[in-house]
Amino acid sequence: MTTPAGAGAPTCPRHPDRVSYVRCQRCERPACPECQRPAPVGVLCVDCLNEAKAQARPVRSRLGFTMTAGPRS
């Protein structure tokens, strides 16, 4: 992988002092090891992972009710 002349090494948007050659599979931005999250499609950045979680549909039971994450108090 080469960088254009005059351009420095790619850096993480969240940590500009860290060089990263690994890119997010969704947004193609560089992600340092601290910001990388493994996913079935490869590596995602923290921002794309949070966006994917927000867009995920809720889990439903066989009867069509939304499932909760634990017992209710």
C-alpha positions in Angstrom: 0.0 0.0 0.0 1.5 3.3 -1.0 0.6 6.8 0.0 0.6 9.8 -2.5 3.7 12.0 -2.5 3.5 14.6 0.1 1.0 12.8 2.2 2.0 11.4 5.5 1.1 8.0 6.9 -2.6 7.5 7.6 -3.6 8.3 11.2 -6.6 7.3 13.3 -9.2 10.1 13.4 -9.8 9.6 17.1 -6.1 9.3 17.9 -4.1 11.6 15.5 -0.8 10.6 17.1 -1.2 6.9 16.0 -0.4 5.6 12.6 -2.8 3.0 11.3 -2.8 1.1 8.0 -5.9 -0.9 8.9 -9.1 0.6 7.6 -12.8 0.2 8.6 -14.8 -2.0 6.3 -17.8 0.4 6.2 -16.3 3.9 6.2 -12.7 3.2 4.9 -11.2 5.5 7.6 -8.0 4.3 9.3 -8.5 2.8 12.8 -5.8 2.3 15.4 -5.7 -1.0 17.4 -7.6 0.7 20.2 -10.4 1.7 17.9 -10.7 -1.5 15.9 -13.6 -3.9 16.6 -13.8 -7.3 15.1 -16.9 -8.0 13.1 -18.2 -10.7 10.8 -17.2 -8.6 7.8 -13.7 -7.7 9.0 -12.7 -4.8 11.2 -15.0 -1.9 12.0 -14.2 1.4 13.7 -15.9 2.3 17.0 -18.2 4.9 15.3 -19.5 2.4 12.6 -20.1 -0.2 15.3 -22.2 2.2 17.4 -24.1 3.2 14.3 -24.8 -0.5 13.4 -26.0 -1.2 16.9 -28.4 1.8 16.8 -29.8 0.6 13.5 -30.2 -3.0 14.5 -33.8 -4.3 14.7 -35.0 -5.5 18.1 -35.1 -9.3 18.7 -38.6 -10.6 18.7 -40.1 -13.8 20.2 -42.1 -16.4 18.2 -45.3 -14.5 19.2 -43.9 -11.2 17.9 -43.2 -9.5 21.2 -39.9 -7.6 21.7 -37.5 -9.6 23.9 -36.0 -7.9 26.9 -32.4 -8.2 28.1 -33.3 -9.7 31.5 -35.8 -10.0 34.3 -37.9 -6.9 35.0 -37.8 -5.4 38.4 
